[in-house]
Amino acid sequence: MSSIQNQNIVLLGLPGSGKSKVAQALQNQFGCKVLFKEDVKVENKQIQFTRPGSYEWHDLDCLPDLLTQNLGGIGFCDVHVYCIIDIRSVLPMETLLWANNMLQKMINVADGIVFSFSENSSLNDQAWWGSWIKKQTANSQIPIVRMLNQNLPSNFSGFEKRAVGQVNVADDVTVDNKGLDNSTNNQLTEQKNECFDFTLERVMLDHLLMVLDNARQNHGINITRVTGVLNTFEYANLVQIEGTPYRWDTFAADSEEKIGTLTVCGTGLNQAWLTEMIQACKV
């Protein structure tokens, strides 16, 4: 296997899973350059690299067809696929079937898995994710590395390419569809991911988080990503909010870029309802 700095790497993962942090670690630790759109050519869901490096795949509506490419596409044998998973929280199976299905698809084409934010994950959550991975990969063992404090293991040499035609996800994997019928499941996987910006001069942070959680839990709105730097009633300093498919994080903002703009991304977004409820959080 070639050294990491000479490899072509595709980073898959749910929004906010830590793909950028993994890409930065690969560059800082192993000299594997961070690549951008101009560094790759994507056609018919297949990827061709113009130079070695790691490339983050962000399009949830259209995952790269890496299995087809593996069986004869341009240059696939040179592409190593990492699936990045944030293990700070477990995956709520009943309310996030779409995220479960999406992760299954990503693992299906991955050569290895990176557990990100491991330093902030409890032992119980780490054990839960380890068990979940085993259930998805019953027909083969997929290697896993843990990222600690934004660093990969110093002896990490990359993931070996899996054999042509090898499938990581078990054929007999079953998903808990409790509370969701087939039509709902299809909508979760077929609706287009979209983003809306909301201008907020000052908000009640607790109310805002309640609105977002209510949208996800009770209104069938599949929020994939939330970002924003906001003035809040509760805190004198600016607050940065980071939302991913299955967790919310708030912390002191280290940037004043785009203050007062909240970006909400997801599928099945009801813009009118979100606008009314989010604007009601203003003070």
Accessible surface in RSA format (square Angstrom, percent):
REM  Atomic radii and reference values for relative SASA: ProtOr
REM  Chains: A
REM  Algorithm: Lee & Richards
REM  Probe-radius: 1.40
REM  Slices: 20
REM RES _ NUM      All-atoms   Total-Side   Main-Chain    Non-polar    All polar
REM                ABS   REL    ABS   REL    ABS   REL    ABS   REL    ABS   REL
RES MET A   1   109.48  56.7  20.10  13.3  89.38 212.8  35.75  30.4  73.72  97.7
RES SER A   2    61.20  51.7  40.71  54.3  20.49  47.2  42.47  90.4  18.73  26.2
RES SER A   3    59.23  50.0  42.42  56.6  16.81  38.7  50.50 107.5   8.73  12.2
RES ILE A   4     8.79   5.0   5.10   3.8   3.69   8.9   5.10   3.7   3.69  10.0
RES GLN A   5    94.93  53.1  85.19  62.3   9.74  23.2  10.08  21.5  84.85  64.4
RES ASN A   6    85.83  59.2  70.17  67.8  15.66  37.7  13.94  33.5  71.89  69.5
RES GLN A   7     3.09   1.7   0.09   0.1   3.00   7.1   3.09   6.6   0.00   0.0
RES ASN A   8    25.00  17.2  24.59  23.8   0.41   1.0   0.00   0.0  25.00  24.2
RES ILE A   9     0.00   0.0   0.00   0.0   0.00   0.0   0.00   0.0   0.00   0.0
RES VAL A  10     0.00   0.0   0.00   0.0   0.00   0.0   0.00   0.0   0.00   0.0
RES LEU A  11     0.00   0.0   0.00   0.0   0.00   0.0   0.00   0.0   0.00   0.0
RES LEU A  12     1.41   0.8   1.23   0.9   0.18   0.5   1.41   1.0   0.00   0.0
RES GLY A  13     2.17   2.7   0.00   N/A   2.17   2.7   0.00   0.0   2.17   4.9
RES LEU A  14     5.11   2.8   4.95   3.5   0.15   0.4   4.95   3.5   0.15   0.4
RES PRO A  15    23.96  17.5  18.10  16.5   5.86  21.3  23.22  19.2   0.74   4.6
RES GLY A  16    19.07  23.5   0.00   N/A  19.07  23.5   8.72  23.9  10.35  23.2
RES SER A  17     4.90   4.1   3.00   4.0   1.90   4.4   4.66   9.9   0.24   0.3
RES GLY A  18     9.06  11.2   0.00   N/A   9.06  11.2   7.04  19.3   2.02   4.5
RES LYS A  19    11.59   5.7   9.25   5.7   2.34   5.6   2.31   2.1   9.28   9.9
RES SER A  20    67.73  57.2  61.40  81.9   6.33  14.6  38.38  81.7  29.36  41.1
RES LYS A  21    77.35  37.7  72.33  44.4   5.01  11.9  41.32  37.2  36.03  38.4
RES VAL A  22     0.00   0.0   0.00   0.0   0.00   0.0   0.00   0.0   0.00   0.0
RES ALA A  23     1.01   0.9   1.01   1.6   0.00   0.0   1.01   1.4   0.00   0.0
RES GLN A  24    81.79  45.7  81.67  59.7   0.12   0.3  34.84  74.2  46.95  35.6
RES ALA A  25     3.34   3.1   0.00   0.0   3.34   7.6   2.72   3.8   0.62   1.6
RES LEU A  26     0.00   0.0   0.00   0.0   0.00   0.0   0.00   0.0   0.00   0.0
RES GLN A  27    56.86  31.8  49.72  36.3   7.14  17.0   9.67  20.6  47.19  35.8
RES ASN A  28   106.88  73.7  69.78  67.4  37.10  89.3  27.23  65.5  79.65  77.0
RES GLN A  29    61.71  34.5  26.96  19.7  34.75  82.7  23.04  49.0  38.67  29.3
RES PHE A  30    41.15  20.6  24.41  15.1  16.74  43.6  33.52  20.3   7.63  21.8
RES GLY A  31    32.24  39.8   0.00   N/A  32.24  39.8  22.83  62.6   9.42  21.1
RES CYS A  32     0.00   0.0   0.00   0.0   0.00   0.0   0.00   0.0   0.00   0.0
RES LYS A  33   109.37  53.4 109.16  67.0   0.21   0.5  56.93  51.2  52.44  55.9
RES VAL A  34    25.97  17.1  20.91  18.9   5.06  12.2  20.91  18.2   5.06  13.7
RES LEU A  35     6.47   3.6   0.00   0.0   6.47  16.3   0.00   0.0   6.47  17.4
RES PHE A  36   117.79  58.9 114.51  70.9   3.27   8.5 117.79  71.4   0.00   0.0
RES LYS A  37   167.78  81.9 157.42  96.6  10.36  24.7 100.16  90.1  67.62  72.0
RES GLU A  38   137.79  79.1 104.04  78.7  33.75  80.4  64.86 125.5  72.93  59.5
RES ASP A  39    14.91  10.4  14.75  14.7   0.16   0.4   0.16   0.4  14.75  14.7
RES VAL A  40    12.56   8.3   1.72   1.6  10.85  26.1   1.72   1.5  10.85  29.4
RES LYS A  41   131.76  64.3 125.77  77.2   5.99  14.3  73.32  66.0  58.44  62.3
RES VAL A  42    70.18  46.2  36.26  32.8  33.92  81.7  36.30  31.5  33.88  91.9
RES GLU A  43   131.31  75.4 123.66  93.6   7.65  18.2  46.06  89.1  85.26  69.6
RES ASN A  44   128.34  88.5 101.33  97.9  27.01  65.0  34.14  82.2  94.20  91.1
RES LYS A  45    91.21  44.5  86.79  53.3   4.42  10.5  35.14  31.6  56.06  59.7
RES GLN A  46    43.72  24.4  40.72  29.8   3.00   7.1   9.30  19.8  34.41  26.1
RES ILE A  47     1.81   1.0   0.02   0.0   1.79   4.3   0.46   0.3   1.35   3.7
RES GLN A  48    80.27  44.9  77.57  56.7   2.71   6.4  16.57  35.3  63.70  48.3
RES PHE A  49    26.26  13.1   2.36   1.5  23.90  62.2   2.36   1.4  23.90  68.4
RES THR A  50    76.60  54.5  39.14  39.7  37.47  89.3  42.58  57.2  34.03  51.4
RES ARG A  51   105.53  44.3  98.98  50.5   6.55  15.6  50.33  68.8  55.20  33.5
RES PRO A  52    59.47  43.3  56.55  51.6   2.92  10.6  56.55  46.7   2.92  18.2
RES GLY A  53     0.02   0.0   0.00   N/A   0.02   0.0   0.02   0.1   0.00   0.0
RES SER A  54     0.38   0.3   0.00   0.0   0.38   0.9   0.00   0.0   0.38   0.5
RES TYR A  55    24.22  11.3  24.22  13.8   0.00   0.0   5.56   4.2  18.65  23.0
RES GLU A  56    25.71  14.8  22.44  17.0   3.26   7.8   7.32  14.2  18.39  15.0
RES TRP A  57    21.48   8.6  16.49   8.0   4.99  11.7  17.30   9.2   4.18   6.8
RES HIS A  58   125.53  68.6 101.81  70.8  23.71  60.7  77.03  79.4  48.49  56.4
RES ASP A  59    66.06  46.3  57.27  57.0   8.79  20.8  28.77  67.7  37.29  37.2
RES LEU A  60    24.04  13.4  12.84   9.2  11.20  28.2  12.87   9.0  11.17  30.1
RES ASP A  61    66.11  46.3  27.96  27.8  38.15  90.2  24.98  58.8  41.14  41.0
RES CYS A  62    45.33  34.3  40.53  45.2   4.80  11.3  20.21  51.2  25.12  27.1
RES LEU A  63    34.73  19.3  25.46  18.2   9.27  23.3  25.46  17.9   9.27  24.9
RES PRO A  64     7.14   5.2   0.34   0.3   6.79  24.7   0.34   0.3   6.79  42.2
RES ASP A  65    41.57  29.1  35.70  35.5   5.87  13.9   8.41  19.8  33.16  33.1
RES LEU A  66     0.45   0.3   0.00   0.0   0.45   1.1   0.00   0.0   0.45   1.2
RES LEU A  67    47.89  26.7  47.48  34.0   0.41   1.0  47.48  33.3   0.41   1.1
RES THR A  68    71.10  50.6  66.62  67.5   4.48  10.7  47.04  63.2  24.06  36.4
RES GLN A  69     1.20   0.7   0.30   0.2   0.90   2.1   0.00   0.0   1.20   0.9
RES ASN A  70    18.80  13.0   6.77   6.5  12.04  29.0   0.00   0.0  18.80  18.2
RES LEU A  71   119.32  66.5  85.13  60.9  34.19  85.9  90.06  63.2  29.26  78.8
RES GLY A  72    71.27  87.9   0.00   N/A  71.27  87.9  38.61 105.9  32.66  73.1
RES GLY A  73    22.37  27.6   0.00   N/A  22.37  27.6   8.94  24.5  13.43  30.1
RES ILE A  74   113.95  64.8 107.19  79.9   6.75  16.3 113.78  81.9   0.16   0.4
RES GLY A  75    36.38  44.9   0.00   N/A  36.38  44.9  24.45  67.1  11.94  26.7
RES PHE A  76     4.55   2.3   3.27   2.0   1.29   3.4   3.27   2.0   1.29   3.7
RES CYS A  77    99.27  75.1  80.72  90.0  18.55  43.6  44.62 113.0  54.66  58.9
RES ASP A  78    79.51  55.7  73.51  73.2   6.00  14.2  14.04  33.0  65.48  65.3
RES VAL A  79     1.61   1.1   1.61   1.5   0.00   0.0   1.61   1.4   0.00   0.0
RES HIS A  80    12.80   7.0  12.80   8.9   0.00   0.0   3.31   3.4   9.49  11.0
RES VAL A  81     0.00   0.0   0.00   0.0   0.00   0.0   0.00   0.0   0.00   0.0
RES TYR A  82     0.00   0.0   0.00   0.0   0.00   0.0   0.00   0.0   0.00   0.0
RES CYS A  83     0.00   0.0   0.00   0.0   0.00   0.0   0.00   0.0   0.00   0.0
RES ILE A  84     0.27   0.2   0.00   0.0   0.27   0.6   0.00   0.0   0.27   0.7
RES ILE A  85     2.17   1.2   0.64   0.5   1.53   3.7   2.17   1.6   0.00   0.0
RES ASP A  86     3.51   2.5   3.27   3.3   0.24   0.6   3.09   7.3   0.41   0.4
RES ILE A  87     0.00   0.0   0.00   0.0   0.00   0.0   0.00   0.0   0.00   0.0
RES ARG A  88    41.62  17.5  31.29  16.0  10.33  24.6   3.75   5.1  37.87  23.0
RES SER A  89    26.06  22.0  23.82  31.8   2.24   5.2  14.56  31.0  11.50  16.1
RES VAL A  90    54.78  36.0  50.99  46.2   3.80   9.1  50.99  44.3   3.80  10.3
RES LEU A  91     2.56   1.4   0.00   0.0   2.56   6.4   0.00   0.0   2.56   6.9
RES PRO A  92    51.40  37.5  40.98  37.4  10.41  37.9  51.40  42.4   0.00   0.0
RES MET A  93    54.08  28.0  48.38  32.0   5.71  13.6  48.30  41.1   5.78   7.7
RES GLU A  94    83.62  48.0  77.33  58.5   6.29  15.0  21.32  41.2  62.29  50.9
RES THR A  95    56.58  40.2  38.69  39.2  17.89  42.6  43.35  58.2  13.23  20.0
RES LEU A  96     2.10   1.2   2.10   1.5   0.00   0.0   2.10   1.5   0.00   0.0
RES LEU A  97     0.90   0.5   0.90   0.6   0.00   0.0   0.90   0.6   0.00   0.0
RES TRP A  98     8.51   3.4   7.81   3.8   0.69   1.6   7.81   4.2   0.69   1.1
RES ALA A  99     0.00   0.0   0.00   0.0   0.00   0.0   0.00   0.0   0.00   0.0
RES ASN A 100     1.15   0.8   1.15   1.1   0.00   0.0   0.05   0.1   1.10   1.1
RES ASN A 101    20.91  14.4  19.92  19.3   0.99   2.4   8.07  19.4  12.85  12.4
RES MET A 102    20.80  10.8  19.90  13.2   0.90   2.1  20.45  17.4   0.34   0.5
RES LEU A 103     1.43   0.8   1.43   1.0   0.00   0.0   1.43   1.0   0.00   0.0
RES GLN A 104    24.63  13.8  24.08  17.6   0.56   1.3   5.40  11.5  19.23  14.6
RES LYS A 105   102.45  50.0  95.58  58.6   6.87  16.4  66.01  59.4  36.44  38.8
RES MET A 106     2.26   1.2   2.16   1.4   0.10   0.2   2.26   1.9   0.00   0.0
RES ILE A 107     0.00   0.0   0.00   0.0   0.00   0.0   0.00   0.0   0.00   0.0
RES ASN A 108    31.68  21.8  31.68  30.6   0.00   0.0   2.70   6.5  28.98  28.0
RES VAL A 109    14.25   9.4  14.17  12.8   0.08   0.2  14.17  12.3   0.08   0.2
RES ALA A 110     0.05   0.0   0.00   0.0   0.05   0.1   0.00   0.0   0.05   0.1
RES ASP A 111     4.96   3.5   0.00   0.0   4.96  11.7   1.02   2.4   3.94   3.9
RES GLY A 112     0.00   0.0   0.00   N/A   0.00   0.0   0.00   0.0   0.00   0.0
RES ILE A 113     0.00   0.0   0.00   0.0   0.00   0.0   0.00   0.0   0.00   0.0
RES VAL A 114     0.00   0.0   0.00   0.0   0.00   0.0   0.00   0.0   0.00   0.0
RES PHE A 115     0.34   0.2   0.34   0.2   0.00   0.0   0.34   0.2   0.00   0.0
RES SER A 116     1.35   1.1   1.35   1.8   0.00   0.0   1.35   2.9   0.00   0.0
RES PHE A 117    29.50  14.8  25.09  15.5   4.41  11.5  26.11  15.8   3.39   9.7
RES SER A 118     4.42   3.7   1.26   1.7   3.16   7.3   1.26   2.7   3.16   4.4
RES GLU A 119    68.67  39.4  34.19  25.9  34.48  82.1  28.75  55.6  39.92  32.6
RES ASN A 120    92.47  63.8  66.05  63.8  26.42  63.6  20.34  49.0  72.13  69.7
RES SER A 121    12.78  10.8   0.00   0.0  12.78  29.4   1.04   2.2  11.74  16.4
RES SER A 122    59.48  50.3  44.29  59.1  15.19  35.0  51.88 110.5   7.60  10.6
RES LEU A 123   149.47  83.2 140.61 100.6   8.86  22.3 140.94  99.0   8.53  23.0
RES ASN A 124   124.01  85.5 115.92 112.0   8.09  19.5  24.29  58.5  99.73  96.4
RES ASP A 125    31.45  22.0  31.45  31.3   0.00   0.0   0.00   0.0  31.45  31.4
RES GLN A 126    33.81  18.9  32.42  23.7   1.39   3.3   6.16  13.1  27.65  21.0
RES ALA A 127    67.49  62.1  50.05  77.2  17.45  39.7  61.75  87.0   5.74  15.2
RES TRP A 128    76.91  30.9  69.54  33.7   7.37  17.3  48.40  25.8  28.51  46.2
RES TRP A 129     0.00   0.0   0.00   0.0   0.00   0.0   0.00   0.0   0.00   0.0
RES GLY A 130    18.62  23.0   0.00   N/A  18.62  23.0  17.63  48.4   0.99   2.2
RES SER A 131    52.18  44.1  46.59  62.2   5.58  12.9  28.76  61.2  23.42  32.8
RES TRP A 132     9.42   3.8   7.43   3.6   1.99   4.7   9.01   4.8   0.41   0.7
RES ILE A 133     3.72   2.1   3.72   2.8   0.00   0.0   3.72   2.7   0.00   0.0
RES LYS A 134   147.71  72.1 139.65  85.7   8.07  19.2  84.34  75.9  63.37  67.5
RES LYS A 135   139.13  67.9 125.78  77.2  13.35  31.8  77.79  70.0  61.34  65.3
RES GLN A 136     8.17   4.6   8.17   6.0   0.00   0.0   0.00   0.0   8.17   6.2
RES THR A 137     7.21   5.1   4.95   5.0   2.26   5.4   0.00   0.0   7.21  10.9
RES ALA A 138    70.20  64.5  33.23  51.3  36.97  84.1  40.31  56.8  29.89  79.2
RES ASN A 139    95.60  65.9  61.31  59.3  34.28  82.5  22.84  55.0  72.76  70.3
RES SER A 140    21.00  17.7   9.51  12.7  11.48  26.5  20.25  43.1   0.75   1.0
RES GLN A 141   162.91  91.1 140.04 102.3  22.87  54.5  64.05 136.3  98.86  75.0
RES ILE A 142    15.31   8.7   2.50   1.9  12.81  30.9   3.78   2.7  11.53  31.3
RES PRO A 143    67.10  48.9  55.63  50.7  11.47  41.7  66.53  54.9   0.57   3.5
RES ILE A 144    57.60  32.8  29.16  21.7  28.44  68.6  29.16  21.0  28.44  77.2
RES VAL A 145    25.22  16.6  20.91  18.9   4.31  10.4  25.22  21.9   0.00   0.0
RES ARG A 146    97.80  41.1  91.67  46.7   6.13  14.6  33.12  45.3  64.68  39.2
RES MET A 147     3.92   2.0   3.60   2.4   0.32   0.8   1.25   1.1   2.67   3.5
RES LEU A 148    93.48  52.1  90.67  64.9   2.81   7.1  90.67  63.7   2.81   7.6
RES ASN A 149   102.76  70.9  89.60  86.6  13.16  31.7  27.59  66.4  75.16  72.6
RES GLN A 150   107.27  60.0  97.19  71.0  10.08  24.0  23.37  49.7  83.90  63.6
RES ASN A 151    77.33  53.3  74.67  72.2   2.66   6.4  16.21  39.0  61.13  59.1
RES LEU A 152     4.40   2.5   0.00   0.0   4.40  11.1   0.00   0.0   4.40  11.9
RES PRO A 153    46.19  33.7  34.39  31.3  11.80  42.9  46.04  38.0   0.15   1.0
RES SER A 154   107.66  91.0  80.15 107.0  27.51  63.4  48.97 104.3  58.69  82.2
RES ASN A 155   132.22  91.2 103.88 100.4  28.34  68.2  45.28 109.0  86.94  84.0
RES PHE A 156    18.60   9.3   7.05   4.4  11.54  30.0  12.31   7.5   6.29  18.0
RES SER A 157    70.06  59.2  63.26  84.4   6.81  15.7  40.02  85.2  30.04  42.1
RES GLY A 158    12.26  15.1   0.00   N/A  12.26  15.1   0.00   0.0  12.26  27.5
RES PHE A 159     5.51   2.8   3.99   2.5   1.52   3.9   5.51   3.3   0.00   0.0
RES GLU A 160   117.58  67.5 109.81  83.1   7.77  18.5  56.06 108.4  61.52  50.2
RES LYS A 161    56.16  27.4  34.57  21.2  21.59  51.4  34.16  30.7  22.01  23.4
RES ARG A 162    25.86  10.9  11.14   5.7  14.72  35.0  19.14  26.2   6.72   4.1
RES ALA A 163    66.87  61.5  51.97  80.2  14.90  33.9  63.55  89.5   3.32   8.8
RES VAL A 164   107.91  71.0  82.68  74.9  25.23  60.8  82.68  71.8  25.23  68.4
RES GLY A 165    43.68  53.9   0.00   N/A  43.68  53.9  24.38  66.9  19.29  43.2
RES GLN A 166    60.33  33.7  50.53  36.9   9.80  23.3  29.38  62.5  30.96  23.5
RES VAL A 167    64.13  42.2  54.83  49.6   9.30  22.4  54.83  47.6   9.30  25.2
RES ASN A 168     3.78   2.6   3.78   3.7   0.00   0.0   0.00   0.0   3.78   3.7
RES VAL A 169    22.64  14.9  20.79  18.8   1.85   4.4  20.79  18.1   1.85   5.0
RES ALA A 170     4.37   4.0   0.04   0.1   4.33   9.8   0.04   0.1   4.33  11.5
RES ASP A 171   138.18  96.8 102.16 101.7  36.02  85.2  40.93  96.3  97.25  97.0
RES ASP A 172   113.51  79.5  92.67  92.2  20.84  49.3  49.82 117.3  63.69  63.5
RES VAL A 173    36.14  23.8   9.27   8.4  26.88  64.8  14.96  13.0  21.19  57.5
RES THR A 174   125.13  89.0  98.75 100.1  26.38  62.9  70.74  95.0  54.39  82.2
RES VAL A 175    37.60  24.7  19.13  17.3  18.47  44.5  21.52  18.7  16.08  43.6
RES ASP A 176    69.43  48.6  56.76  56.5  12.68  30.0  29.45  69.3  39.99  39.9
RES ASN A 177    67.25  46.4  58.03  56.1   9.21  22.2  19.90  47.9  47.35  45.8
RES LYS A 178   139.94  68.3 125.26  76.9  14.68  35.0  84.95  76.5  54.99  58.6
RES GLY A 179    79.20  97.7   0.00   N/A  79.20  97.7  42.34 116.2  36.86  82.6
RES LEU A 180    42.43  23.6  29.11  20.8  13.31  33.5  31.35  22.0  11.07  29.8
RES ASP A 181    89.97  63.0  75.55  75.2  14.42  34.1  46.49 109.4  43.48  43.4
RES ASN A 182   115.31  79.5 111.36 107.6   3.95   9.5  27.43  66.0  87.88  84.9
RES SER A 183    63.97  54.1  56.43  75.3   7.54  17.4  45.64  97.2  18.33  25.7
RES THR A 184    41.12  29.2  40.91  41.5   0.20   0.5  19.91  26.7  21.20  32.1
RES ASN A 185    36.43  25.1  36.27  35.0   0.16   0.4   2.12   5.1  34.31  33.2
RES ASN A 186    76.80  53.0  76.48  73.9   0.33   0.8  10.03  24.1  66.77  64.5
RES GLN A 187    97.00  54.2  94.40  69.0   2.59   6.2  24.54  52.2  72.46  55.0
RES LEU A 188    19.92  11.1  13.58   9.7   6.34  15.9  13.58   9.5   6.34  17.1
RES THR A 189    53.99  38.4  25.09  25.4  28.90  68.9  17.38  23.3  36.61  55.3
RES GLU A 190   136.06  78.1 103.78  78.5  32.29  76.9  41.70  80.7  94.36  77.0
RES GLN A 191    71.90  40.2  59.28  43.3  12.62  30.1  27.38  58.3  44.52  33.8
RES LYS A 192   148.65  72.5 137.14  84.1  11.51  27.4 100.72  90.7  47.93  51.1
RES ASN A 193    37.44  25.8  27.01  26.1  10.43  25.1   3.00   7.2  34.44  33.3
RES GLU A 194    69.26  39.8  62.70  47.4   6.56  15.6  23.13  44.7  46.13  37.7
RES CYS A 195    69.73  52.7  43.46  48.5  26.27  61.7  19.88  50.4  49.85  53.8
RES PHE A 196    41.93  21.0  37.76  23.4   4.17  10.8  41.93  25.4   0.00   0.0
RES ASP A 197    93.98  65.8  64.08  63.8  29.90  70.7  23.22  54.6  70.76  70.6
RES PHE A 198     8.54   4.3   5.94   3.7   2.60   6.8   8.54   5.2   0.00   0.0
RES THR A 199    98.37  70.0  91.61  92.9   6.75  16.1  59.46  79.9  38.91  58.8
RES LEU A 200     0.75   0.4   0.11   0.1   0.64   1.6   0.24   0.2   0.51   1.4
RES GLU A 201   137.58  79.0 125.93  95.3  11.64  27.7  46.07  89.1  91.51  74.7
RES ARG A 202   103.33  43.4 102.80  52.4   0.53   1.3  32.26  44.1  71.07  43.1
RES VAL A 203     0.21   0.1   0.21   0.2   0.00   0.0   0.21   0.2   0.00   0.0
RES MET A 204    40.96  21.2  40.96  27.1   0.00   0.0  36.81  31.3   4.14   5.5
RES LEU A 205     6.31   3.5   6.31   4.5   0.00   0.0   6.31   4.4   0.00   0.0
RES ASP A 206    83.67  58.6  81.10  80.7   2.57   6.1  19.94  46.9  63.73  63.6
RES HIS A 207    88.35  48.3  87.09  60.5   1.26   3.2  50.71  52.3  37.64  43.8
RES LEU A 208     0.00   0.0   0.00   0.0   0.00   0.0   0.00   0.0   0.00   0.0
RES LEU A 209    40.05  22.3  38.70  27.7   1.35   3.4  39.11  27.5   0.94   2.5
RES MET A 210   130.25  67.5 122.25  80.9   8.01  19.1 107.06  91.0  23.19  30.7
RES VAL A 211    16.24  10.7  14.15  12.8   2.08   5.0  16.24  14.1   0.00   0.0
RES LEU A 212     0.00   0.0   0.00   0.0   0.00   0.0   0.00   0.0   0.00   0.0
RES ASP A 213    56.24  39.4  56.04  55.8   0.20   0.5  11.50  27.1  44.74  44.6
RES ASN A 214    44.88  31.0  41.01  39.6   3.88   9.3  16.64  40.0  28.25  27.3
RES ALA A 215     0.00   0.0   0.00   0.0   0.00   0.0   0.00   0.0   0.00   0.0
RES ARG A 216    17.82   7.5   9.15   4.7   8.68  20.7   5.21   7.1  12.62   7.6
RES GLN A 217    83.65  46.8  60.23  44.0  23.42  55.8  21.92  46.7  61.73  46.8
RES ASN A 218   112.45  77.5  77.26  74.7  35.19  84.7  23.70  57.0  88.75  85.8
RES HIS A 219    90.84  49.6  62.39  43.4  28.45  72.8  41.45  42.7  49.39  57.5
RES GLY A 220    55.70  68.7   0.00   N/A  55.70  68.7  37.38 102.6  18.32  41.0
RES ILE A 221     5.18   2.9   4.58   3.4   0.59   1.4   4.58   3.3   0.59   1.6
RES ASN A 222    10.25   7.1   9.55   9.2   0.70   1.7   0.73   1.8   9.51   9.2
RES ILE A 223     0.00   0.0   0.00   0.0   0.00   0.0   0.00   0.0   0.00   0.0
RES THR A 224     0.90   0.6   0.90   0.9   0.00   0.0   0.32   0.4   0.58   0.9
RES ARG A 225    63.79  26.8  63.67  32.5   0.11   0.3  19.54  26.7  44.25  26.8
RES VAL A 226     0.18   0.1   0.00   0.0   0.18   0.4   0.18   0.2   0.00   0.0
RES THR A 227    46.95  33.4  45.90  46.5   1.04   2.5  29.04  39.0  17.91  27.1
RES GLY A 228     9.66  11.9   0.00   N/A   9.66  11.9   7.35  20.2   2.31   5.2
RES VAL A 229    13.88   9.1  13.32  12.1   0.56   1.4  13.32  11.6   0.56   1.5
RES LEU A 230     1.18   0.7   1.18   0.8   0.00   0.0   1.18   0.8   0.00   0.0
RES ASN A 231    57.42  39.6  56.05  54.2   1.37   3.3   9.77  23.5  47.66  46.1
RES THR A 232     3.58   2.5   0.00   0.0   3.58   8.5   0.00   0.0   3.58   5.4
RES PHE A 233   114.99  57.5  99.28  61.5  15.71  40.9  99.28  60.2  15.71  45.0
RES GLU A 234    60.35  34.6  26.75  20.2  33.60  80.0  32.42  62.7  27.93  22.8
RES TYR A 235   128.61  60.0 117.23  66.7  11.38  29.6  75.01  56.4  53.60  66.1
RES ALA A 236   112.14 103.1  63.71  98.3  48.44 110.2  75.24 106.0  36.91  97.8
RES ASN A 237   109.55  75.5 103.93 100.4   5.62  13.5  20.92  50.3  88.63  85.7
RES LEU A 238    34.48  19.2  27.90  20.0   6.58  16.5  27.90  19.6   6.58  17.7
RES VAL A 239     9.97   6.6   9.81   8.9   0.16   0.4   9.81   8.5   0.16   0.4
RES GLN A 240    34.25  19.2  34.25  25.0   0.00   0.0   1.74   3.7  32.51  24.7
RES ILE A 241     0.25   0.1   0.25   0.2   0.00   0.0   0.25   0.2   0.00   0.0
RES GLU A 242    34.13  19.6  34.01  25.7   0.12   0.3  16.73  32.4  17.40  14.2
RES GLY A 243     0.00   0.0   0.00   N/A   0.00   0.0   0.00   0.0   0.00   0.0
RES THR A 244     6.85   4.9   6.85   6.9   0.00   0.0   6.28   8.4   0.57   0.9
RES PRO A 245     0.68   0.5   0.68   0.6   0.00   0.0   0.68   0.6   0.00   0.0
RES TYR A 246    21.71  10.1   6.74   3.8  14.98  39.0   6.31   4.7  15.40  19.0
RES ARG A 247    46.83  19.7  39.52  20.1   7.32  17.4  12.73  17.4  34.10  20.7
RES TRP A 248    53.84  21.6  30.77  14.9  23.07  54.2  29.92  16.0  23.92  38.8
RES ASP A 249    28.76  20.1  23.82  23.7   4.93  11.7  11.94  28.1  16.81  16.8
RES THR A 250    56.69  40.3  29.88  30.3  26.81  63.9   3.15   4.2  53.53  80.9
RES PHE A 251    95.43  47.7  82.69  51.2  12.75  33.2  95.40  57.8   0.03   0.1
RES ALA A 252    74.67  68.7  53.31  82.3  21.35  48.6  56.38  79.4  18.28  48.4
RES ALA A 253    25.89  23.8   0.28   0.4  25.62  58.3   0.28   0.4  25.62  67.9
RES ASP A 254   134.54  94.2  94.55  94.1  39.99  94.6  48.03 113.0  86.51  86.3
RES SER A 255    48.13  40.7  39.17  52.3   8.95  20.6  36.52  77.8  11.61  16.3
RES GLU A 256   130.98  75.2 112.96  85.5  18.03  42.9  34.74  67.2  96.24  78.6
RES GLU A 257   127.27  73.1 112.26  84.9  15.02  35.8  44.54  86.2  82.73  67.5
RES LYS A 258   126.80  61.9 105.83  64.9  20.97  49.9  82.47  74.2  44.32  47.2
RES ILE A 259    69.84  39.7  43.94  32.7  25.90  62.4  43.94  31.6  25.90  70.3
RES GLY A 260     7.14   8.8   0.00   N/A   7.14   8.8   7.07  19.4   0.07   0.2
RES THR A 261    30.08  21.4  27.07  27.4   3.01   7.2   6.74   9.1  23.33  35.3
RES LEU A 262     0.00   0.0   0.00   0.0   0.00   0.0   0.00   0.0   0.00   0.0
RES THR A 263    25.93  18.4  25.55  25.9   0.39   0.9  20.28  27.2   5.65   8.5
RES VAL A 264     0.00   0.0   0.00   0.0   0.00   0.0   0.00   0.0   0.00   0.0
RES CYS A 265    13.76  10.4  13.76  15.3   0.00   0.0   1.60   4.1  12.16  13.1
RES GLY A 266     0.00   0.0   0.00   N/A   0.00   0.0   0.00   0.0   0.00   0.0
RES THR A 267    10.54   7.5  10.54  10.7   0.00   0.0  10.18  13.7   0.37   0.6
RES GLY A 268    30.83  38.0   0.00   N/A  30.83  38.0  17.22  47.2  13.62  30.5
RES LEU A 269    17.51   9.8   0.00   0.0  17.51  44.0   0.03   0.0  17.48  47.1
RES ASN A 270    76.61  52.8  69.58  67.2   7.03  16.9  19.29  46.4  57.32  55.4
RES GLN A 271    90.20  50.4  85.12  62.2   5.08  12.1  17.51  37.3  72.69  55.1
RES ALA A 272    79.15  72.8  63.23  97.6  15.92  36.2  71.68 100.9   7.47  19.8
RES TRP A 273    48.53  19.5  44.42  21.5   4.11   9.7  35.68  19.0  12.86  20.9
RES LEU A 274     0.00   0.0   0.00   0.0   0.00   0.0   0.00   0.0   0.00   0.0
RES THR A 275    51.45  36.6  51.45  52.2   0.00   0.0  45.18  60.7   6.26   9.5
RES GLU A 276   119.81  68.8 108.95  82.4  10.86  25.9  40.33  78.0  79.48  64.9
RES MET A 277    60.49  31.3  60.07  39.8   0.42   1.0  42.11  35.8  18.38  24.3
RES ILE A 278     0.00   0.0   0.00   0.0   0.00   0.0   0.00   0.0   0.00   0.0
RES GLN A 279    59.90  33.5  51.13  37.4   8.77  20.9  31.95  68.0  27.95  21.2
RES ALA A 280    78.83  72.5  41.89  64.6  36.94  84.0  54.50  76.8  24.32  64.4
RES CYS A 281     3.80   2.9   2.55   2.8   1.25   2.9   1.13   2.9   2.68   2.9
RES LYS A 282    90.89  44.3  71.46  43.8  19.43  46.3  29.60  26.6  61.29  65.3
RES VAL A 283    87.26  57.4  29.94  27.1  57.32 138.1  65.12  56.6  22.14  60.0
END  Absolute sums over single chains surface
CHAIN  1 A    13707.3      10803.9       2903.4       6882.2       6825.1
END  Absolute sums over all chains
TOTAL         13707.3      10803.9       2903.4       6882.2       6825.1
